[in-house]
Amino acid sequence: MPRRGTVGRRLGLVAAVAAIAAMVCTGIALAASDTIVAGPTDTFSQPSYNADQGSLVPFQNLGGSHNVTARQNGPDGGALFRSDTTTSGTTPVNGTQYLSTGTYPFICSVHPTTMQGTLQVTGAGTPQARPSATLKLRTKTISKAVKKGLSVAVNANTNVGGAELVAKLGKATIGRTNTSLAPGQQTKVVKLSKSGKSKLGAKGKATVKVTANIPFGSPATAKAKLK
């Protein structure tokens, strides 16, 4: 009779194999990547690192204040991929999961002259879809906007953390709110600032614009004429 521990290990192996098979059958790619390593001196551990498409690359800091920052900008106007600046530990390099096959130079923005590297994204795996959203302004009147804020219907394709909704009247910012988005349709309210209420309230009619700034995705905008 097999020992209890042996049976447990066999059952665990069977479960792991079944889980991998299920992922393959449902079309989920198993992406892999190197870990980008920095420190304890102001250098990266090697000049180049590899990652499959769809990988969220980890960054390990062995000491000092370091980060990973892509040299080129993404659709949100920020670095195409970037990590937090840390002094130790491991943190994700957000944005790498959206990259297609190619070569992507990066630096540590704290030590840009001594810390430079390249991320080589292979042909394996599949890039994740970039976050995106569509907006529609629901508020129709100036009085309601001043009293309750601007109601915005947002339809997002995925979870989005750190989104920002900015309302403008011409070139003047009249309100903003930081929020998280869930997949699908949802309603968000942009509260107007005191000066924003004053500017908008003085109008008999006005066109307002709301822009959703989405990390790693293109901004989304909507306009409405208020009476």
NUVO-484697 format. One record per atom (N, C-alpha, C): residue in one letter; y, z, x. Coordinates in pm, whole numbers, plus 50000, padded with zeros to 5 digits. Atoms other than C-alpha are relative to their C-alpha. Layout:
BEGIN
A	Y	Z	X;
...
REM end
This chain:
BEGIN
M	49880	50000	50086;
M	50000	50000	50000;
M	50124	50000	50089;
P	49879	50002	49918;
P	50343	49905	50144;
P	50078	50129	49984;
R	49917	49881	50009;
R	50570	50194	50227;
R	50122	49971	49915;
R	49888	50013	50092;
R	50861	50262	49991;
R	50120	49934	50067;
G	49887	50060	49929;
G	51121	50171	50255;
G	49983	49851	50020;
T	50027	50142	49981;
T	50951	49838	50325;
T	50022	49923	49871;
V	49980	50064	50130;
V	50948	49753	49954;
V	50148	49986	49970;
G	49856	50005	50025;
G	51318	49839	49929;
G	50066	49891	50080;
R	49938	50105	49916;
R	51405	49613	50221;
R	49964	49861	49948;
R	50043	50130	50053;
R	51200	49328	50071;
R	50077	49965	49873;
L	49926	50024	50123;
L	51370	49369	49735;
L	50146	49965	50030;
G	49864	50031	49961;
G	51709	49369	49904;
G	50013	49859	50053;
L	49999	50135	49947;
L	51625	49049	50092;
L	49988	49898	49889;
V	50017	50091	50113;
V	51506	48882	49773;
V	50129	49989	49920;
A	49875	50001	50076;
A	51827	48983	49595;
A	50108	49921	50073;
A	49899	50073	49922;
A	52044	48848	49878;
A	49975	49850	49994;
V	50034	50142	50006;
V	51859	48515	49883;
V	50032	49943	49863;
A	49972	50045	50136;
A	51888	48490	49505;
A	50149	49984	49977;
A	49855	50007	50018;
A	52262	48559	49519;
A	50057	49877	50068;
I	49954	50118	49928;
I	52318	48289	49782;
I	49960	49873	49925;
A	50047	50117	50075;
A	52107	48043	49581;
A	50085	49978	49876;
A	49917	50011	50121;
A	52309	48118	49270;
A	50136	49943	50032;
M	49870	50051	49961;
M	52634	48053	49453;
M	49993	49851	50032;
V	50016	50141	49967;
V	52506	47721	49586;
V	49982	49918	49874;
C	50026	50072	50123;
C	52380	47617	49242;
C	50124	49984	49915;
T	49878	50008	50080;
T	52716	47689	49082;
T	50114	49932	50074;
G	49900	50078	49928;
G	52902	47493	49349;
G	50099	50082	50080;
I	49910	49917	49921;
I	53067	47787	49528;
I	49965	49984	50147;
A	50024	50022	49857;
A	53106	47706	49897;
A	50008	50132	50076;
L	49999	49882	49914;
L	53027	47969	50156;
L	50083	49967	50123;
A	49910	50033	49891;
A	53328	47938	50384;
A	49994	50108	50108;
A	50004	49906	49888;
A	53336	48099	50729;
A	50118	49972	50091;
S	49890	50021	49906;
S	53601	48151	50993;
S	49987	50096	50116;
D	49982	49906	49890;
D	53672	48306	51330;
D	50101	50106	49958;
T	49896	49899	50015;
T	53878	48622	51346;
T	50104	49978	50107;
I	49891	50010	49904;
I	54217	48576	51509;
I	50027	50140	50054;
V	49988	49869	49936;
V	54254	48862	51759;
V	50124	50003	50089;
A	49881	49981	49917;
A	54572	48993	51923;
A	49998	50136	50066;
G	49984	49872	49933;
G	54657	49267	52170;
G	49880	50035	50086;
P	49885	49909	50000;
P	54661	49509	52325;
P	50121	49946	50079;
T	49884	50064	49937;
T	54878	49284	52547;
T	50059	49901	49902;
D	49931	50091	50091;
D	55120	49036	52390;
D	49943	49859	50010;
T	50069	50128	49996;
T	54865	48754	52372;
T	49897	49996	49888;
F	50117	50018	50084;
F	54606	48610	52135;
F	49877	49990	50091;
S	50120	49993	49917;
S	54246	48640	52256;
S	49953	49864	50048;
Q	50039	50135	49959;
Q	54197	48263	52276;
Q	50103	49901	49944;
P	49897	50095	50043;
P	54407	47948	52233;
P	49974	49935	49865;
S	50033	50070	50123;
S	54220	47809	51933;
S	49891	50075	49923;
Y	50097	49936	50088;
Y	54024	47943	51635;
Y	49956	49900	49893;
N	50055	50091	50100;
N	53803	47767	51379;
N	49986	50068	49864;
A	50019	49949	50135;
A	53786	47807	51002;
A	49955	49887	49909;
D	50037	50097	50102;
D	53612	47626	50718;
D	50109	49995	49893;
Q	49909	50011	50114;
Q	53818	47501	50426;
Q	49965	50108	49897;
G	50022	49895	50099;
G	53863	47776	50168;
G	49991	50139	50058;
S	50012	49869	49935;
S	53844	48058	50424;
S	50130	50077	49998;
L	49888	49909	49980;
L	54080	48354	50412;
L	49980	50062	50138;
V	50024	49963	49860;
V	54108	48403	50788;
V	50045	50144	50026;
P	49957	49864	49965;
P	54114	48765	50914;
P	50076	50003	50132;
F	49923	49977	49877;
F	54360	48885	51177;
F	49976	50144	50044;
Q	50026	49867	49944;
Q	54259	49178	51399;
Q	50100	50029	50110;
N	49901	49959	49902;
N	54527	49360	51593;
N	49946	50119	50079;
L	50054	49894	49914;
L	54406	49566	51889;
L	50108	50090	50058;
G	49892	49914	49950;
G	54747	49713	51965;
G	50130	49926	50017;
G	49870	50064	49993;
G	55118	49639	51956;
G	50041	49949	49862;
S	49949	50052	50126;
S	55334	49492	51680;
S	49984	49848	49998;
H	50035	50142	49998;
H	55190	49148	51597;
H	49977	49947	49858;
N	50036	50068	50123;
N	55135	48894	51320;
N	49951	49860	50032;
V	50034	50141	49990;
V	55009	48542	51260;
V	50092	49925	49905;
T	49903	50074	50080;
T	55275	48297	51137;
T	49989	49852	50033;
A	50008	50145	49979;
A	55229	47922	51090;
A	50133	49944	50045;
R	49875	50063	49954;
R	55483	47701	51264;
R	50064	49914	49890;
Q	49943	50085	50104;
Q	55523	47475	50960;
Q	50011	50076	49869;
N	49978	49935	50129;
N	55648	47572	50617;
N	49913	49942	49891;
G	50077	50042	50115;
G	55457	47554	50292;
G	50089	49964	49884;
P	49921	50042	50115;
P	55568	47445	49944;
P	50093	50107	49945;
D	49911	49892	50046;
D	55725	47787	49878;
D	50118	50023	50093;
G	49892	49985	49905;
G	55959	47748	50176;
G	49973	50101	50109;
G	50041	49907	49896;
G	55785	48021	50374;
G	49898	49937	50092;
A	50102	50051	49908;
A	55535	47985	50657;
A	49876	49955	49921;
L	50115	50057	50069;
L	55235	47774	50551;
L	49887	50102	49984;
F	50089	49884	50011;
F	55015	48075	50624;
F	50061	50112	50083;
R	49938	49888	49929;
R	55113	48422	50739;
R	49926	50129	49969;
S	50056	49866	50019;
S	54986	48775	50787;
S	50114	50100	50000;
D	49904	49891	49982;
D	55166	49105	50762;
D	50012	50032	50148;
T	49985	49949	49864;
T	55304	49246	51086;
T	49938	50139	50004;
T	50071	49873	49991;
T	55076	49531	51191;
T	50004	50052	50143;
T	50013	49943	49866;
T	55025	49765	51484;
T	49854	50026	50037;
S	50144	49983	49975;
S	54646	49799	51448;
S	49925	49960	49875;
G	50085	50028	50116;
G	54354	49715	51223;
G	49988	49852	49970;
T	50026	50138	50042;
T	54255	49399	51035;
T	50068	49973	49866;
T	49929	50039	50121;
T	54457	49217	50770;
T	49977	49851	49977;
P	50022	50142	50023;
P	54420	48876	50599;
P	50119	49913	50040;
V	49896	50100	49976;
V	54613	48567	50701;
V	50012	49918	49872;
N	49990	50064	50131;
N	54722	48463	50353;
N	50052	49857	50013;
G	49962	50141	49999;
G	54753	48091	50288;
G	49898	49910	50065;
T	50101	50085	49934;
T	54465	47972	50505;
T	49898	49947	49901;
Q	50099	50043	50098;
Q	54244	47944	50196;
Q	50039	49871	49928;
Y	49953	50122	50066;
Y	54455	47649	50075;
Y	50004	49880	50094;
L	49986	50106	49900;
L	54438	47442	50395;
L	49887	49899	49992;
S	50100	50105	49986;
S	54259	47109	50420;
S	49971	49977	50149;
T	50041	50025	49862;
T	54093	46977	50735;
T	50120	49957	50085;
G	49889	50035	49913;
G	54337	46961	51023;
G	50024	50105	50107;
T	49961	49910	49892;
T	54504	47135	51316;
T	50135	50062	49966;
Y	49880	49927	50044;
Y	54764	47403	51243;
Y	50044	50099	50108;
P	49950	49907	49898;
P	54970	47568	51521;
P	50062	50124	49936;
F	49940	49876	50049;
F	55081	47928	51477;
F	50050	50082	50117;
I	49945	49909	49901;
I	55268	48202	51661;
I	49993	50142	49945;
C	49960	49867	50045;
C	55331	48573	51645;
C	50152	49997	49999;
S	49854	50011	50008;
S	55690	48580	51521;
S	50071	50111	50077;
V	49941	49893	49920;
V	55748	48904	51713;
V	50003	49960	50147;
H	50009	50043	49860;
H	55641	48745	52044;
H	49972	49849	50005;
P	50028	50142	50016;
P	55680	48369	51986;
P	49980	49923	50130;
T	50013	50075	49874;
T	55699	48268	52354;
T	49867	50026	50069;
T	50126	49967	49932;
T	55382	48445	52471;
T	49878	49994	49908;
M	50113	49998	50093;
M	55170	48443	52155;
M	50003	49874	49914;
Q	50011	50128	50069;
Q	55084	48091	52043;
Q	49853	49962	49991;
G	50139	50039	50019;
G	54761	47952	51904;
G	49988	49886	49902;
T	50028	50111	50090;
T	54598	47684	51692;
T	49883	50037	49909;
L	50110	49984	50094;
L	54385	47707	51378;
L	49944	49863	49969;
Q	50069	50126	50027;
Q	54132	47426	51352;
Q	49919	50017	49872;
V	50072	49992	50127;
V	54020	47380	50991;
V	49898	49887	49995;
T	50111	50097	49994;
T	53682	47207	50976;
T	49988	49923	49868;
G	50027	50076	50121;
G	53548	46960	50721;
G	49906	50071	49905;
A	50090	49924	50088;
A	53310	47221	50578;
A	50080	50076	49895;
G	49936	49921	50104;
G	53390	47407	50258;
G	50097	49918	49916;
T	49904	50063	50091;
T	53653	47329	49994;
T	50126	50085	49991;
P	49879	49919	50012;
P	54018	47436	49991;
P	50015	50057	49858;
Q	49968	49943	50130;
Q	54117	47671	49710;
Q	50126	49934	49945;
A	49882	50060	50063;
A	54370	47537	49460;
A	50122	50088	50023;
R	49877	49923	49981;
R	54726	47641	49538;
R	50048	50057	49867;
P	49946	49943	50123;
P	54890	47874	49285;
P	50108	49909	49942;
S	49898	50079	50067;
S	55100	47691	49028;
S	50023	50057	49861;
A	49969	49953	50134;
A	55266	47756	48695;
A	50096	49903	49932;
T	49900	50071	50078;
T	55464	47591	48417;
T	50077	50103	49917;
L	49913	49907	50072;
L	55756	47757	48236;
L	50059	49933	49877;
K	49924	50045	50117;
K	55920	47729	47896;
K	50086	50116	49952;
L	49909	49897	50048;
L	56227	47924	47787;
L	49992	50011	49848;
R	50013	49978	50144;
R	56180	48078	47443;
R	50129	50048	49935;
T	49875	49948	50055;
T	56518	48244	47400;
T	50093	49884	49962;
K	49918	50110	50050;
K	56755	48029	47193;
K	50148	50034	49989;
T	49859	49963	50021;
T	57078	48228	47160;
T	50053	50084	50115;
I	49933	49922	49896;
I	57329	48378	47399;
I	49995	50148	49967;
S	49998	49859	50039;
S	57349	48701	47200;
S	49867	50068	50026;
K	50132	49941	49976;
K	56975	48758	47222;
K	49971	50012	50149;
A	50021	49994	49855;
A	56969	48677	47594;
A	50074	50118	50060;
V	49921	49889	49948;
V	57246	48929	47661;
V	49938	50133	49961;
K	50054	49874	50051;
K	57079	49197	47449;
K	49860	50031	50054;
K	50141	49975	49968;
K	56712	49153	47539;
K	49950	49928	50124;
G	50044	50076	49885;
G	56697	48917	47836;
G	49944	49865	49958;
L	50055	50133	50026;
L	56545	48572	47866;
L	49847	50007	49992;
S	50145	50003	50020;
S	56194	48535	47725;
S	49945	49868	50053;
V	50053	50120	49934;
V	55987	48291	47933;
V	49849	49994	49980;
A	50144	50024	50010;
A	55644	48149	47849;
A	49953	49942	50133;
V	50051	50041	49869;
V	55450	48117	48174;
V	49851	49968	49988;
N	50142	50037	49997;
N	55120	47934	48216;
N	49959	49980	50145;
A	50040	50003	49859;
A	54959	48004	48557;
A	49856	49954	50014;
N	50137	50049	49980;
N	54648	47846	48704;
N	49908	50104	50062;
T	50081	49898	49934;
T	54533	48162	48884;
T	50082	50129	50008;
N	49925	49877	49977;
N	54629	48521	48966;
N	50106	49976	50109;
V	49892	50016	49904;
V	54964	48526	49146;
V	50068	50135	50018;
G	49928	49877	49969;
G	55098	48838	49313;
G	50131	49969	50069;
G	49873	50019	49933;
G	55458	48869	49424;
G	50082	49883	49953;
A	49916	50107	50055;
A	55604	48601	49196;
A	50138	50056	49967;
E	49863	49960	50034;
E	55979	48610	49130;
E	50057	49901	49900;
L	49932	50083	50098;
L	56161	48479	48823;
L	50150	50019	50016;
V	49856	49995	49976;
V	56527	48393	48884;
V	50070	49917	49894;
A	49922	50069	50103;
A	56771	48303	48605;
A	50138	49966	50054;
K	49869	50043	49952;
K	57085	48103	48680;
K	50081	49936	49887;
L	49901	50068	50084;
L	57395	47993	48492;
L	50087	49920	50095;
G	49937	50081	49895;
G	57521	47702	48697;
G	49945	50044	50134;
K	50045	49953	49869;
K	57510	47827	49056;
K	49989	50152	50008;
A	49999	49853	49999;
A	57544	48194	48960;
A	49865	50056	49953;
T	50121	49930	50041;
T	57233	48413	48952;
T	50038	50108	49899;
I	49965	49904	50105;
I	57245	48612	48628;
I	49888	50101	49972;
G	50109	49905	50017;
G	56908	48788	48646;
G	49881	49961	50084;
R	50123	50027	49926;
R	56584	48819	48838;
R	49901	50113	49975;
T	50104	49898	50013;
T	56253	49001	48811;
T	49882	49963	50087;
N	50123	50020	49924;
N	55953	49044	49039;
N	49883	50035	49912;
T	50111	49981	50092;
T	55620	49017	48864;
T	49872	49943	50057;
S	50129	50060	49969;
S	55252	48931	48889;
S	49959	49914	49881;
L	50044	50091	50104;
L	55098	48645	48693;
L	49847	50001	49990;
A	50143	50013	50025;
A	54753	48626	48536;
A	49970	49855	49962;
P	50032	50136	50042;
P	54566	48301	48470;
P	50024	49981	49851;
G	49978	50031	50140;
G	54667	48135	48143;
G	50140	50031	49953;
Q	49869	49984	50061;
Q	54956	48177	47901;
Q	50040	50147	49990;
Q	49947	49864	50007;
Q	55174	48488	47913;
Q	50151	49993	49982;
T	49856	49995	50021;
T	55528	48596	47829;
T	50062	50100	50097;
K	49926	49914	49909;
K	55769	48739	48086;
K	50147	50004	49956;
V	49860	49986	50037;
V	56123	48866	48031;
V	50083	50022	50126;
V	49906	49985	49889;
V	56405	48821	48282;
V	50122	50075	49947;
K	49884	49921	50041;
K	56659	49100	48227;
K	50124	49953	50076;
L	49877	50045	49936;
L	57016	48998	48298;
L	50070	50117	50068;
S	49917	49900	49932;
S	57234	49185	48546;
S	50126	50025	49918;
K	49876	49968	50071;
K	57558	49346	48428;
K	50098	49884	50011;
S	49909	50114	49983;
S	57761	49061	48576;
S	49946	49876	49930;
G	50062	50113	50068;
G	57512	48811	48435;
G	50026	50004	49850;
K	49970	49984	50143;
K	57558	48950	48084;
K	50144	49963	49972;
S	49858	50029	50018;
S	57933	48926	48126;
S	50028	49850	50007;
K	49979	50144	49984;
K	57923	48565	48249;
K	49945	49922	49882;
L	50064	50073	50109;
L	57681	48447	47982;
L	50066	50033	49866;
G	49940	49958	50126;
G	57841	48650	47702;
G	50136	49938	49974;
A	49869	50061	50015;
A	58175	48482	47766;
A	49992	49854	49957;
K	50017	50142	50034;
K	58029	48140	47684;
K	49975	49983	49850;
G	50033	50035	50137;
G	58021	47976	47343;
G	49865	49932	49992;
K	50132	50061	49983;
K	57722	47772	47457;
K	49978	49983	50149;
A	50028	50005	49856;
A	57546	47746	47791;
A	49860	49946	50025;
T	50132	50042	49954;
T	57258	47589	47978;
T	49957	50094	50112;
V	50054	49909	49899;
V	57047	47838	48173;
V	49871	49943	50057;
K	50122	50047	49931;
K	56770	47770	48422;
K	49926	50121	50055;
V	50085	49897	49941;
V	56480	47994	48518;
V	49903	49934	50097;
T	50091	50051	49897;
T	56284	47930	48838;
T	49900	50107	50036;
A	50105	49911	49954;
A	55952	48089	48924;
A	49968	49967	50145;
N	50036	50016	49860;
N	55913	48133	49300;
N	49860	50058	50019;
I	50142	49966	49996;
I	55537	48139	49364;
I	49952	49998	50145;
P	50049	49998	49862;
P	55395	48252	49700;
P	49892	49894	50024;
F	50093	50105	49957;
F	55214	47959	49869;
F	49990	49883	49902;
G	50000	50110	50096;
G	55287	47732	49570;
G	50140	49945	49981;
S	49870	50060	50027;
S	55568	47504	49457;
S	50071	50077	49890;
P	49924	49934	50106;
P	55847	47659	49249;
P	49986	49924	49868;
A	50001	50061	50134;
A	55840	47596	48872;
A	50131	50033	49931;
T	49871	49977	50064;
T	56155	47560	48662;
T	49996	49962	49852;
A	49981	50036	50141;
A	56261	47547	48298;
A	50147	50020	49967;
K	49862	49990	50045;
K	56599	47491	48132;
K	50005	50011	49849;
A	49979	49991	50144;
A	56732	47573	47786;
A	50147	50007	49970;
K	49862	49991	50048;
K	57058	47530	47598;
K	50007	50114	49900;
L	49981	49885	50088;
L	57171	47853	47436;
L	50129	49985	49922;
K	49881	50006	50086;
K	57419	47882	47150;
K	50045	50140	49965;
REM end
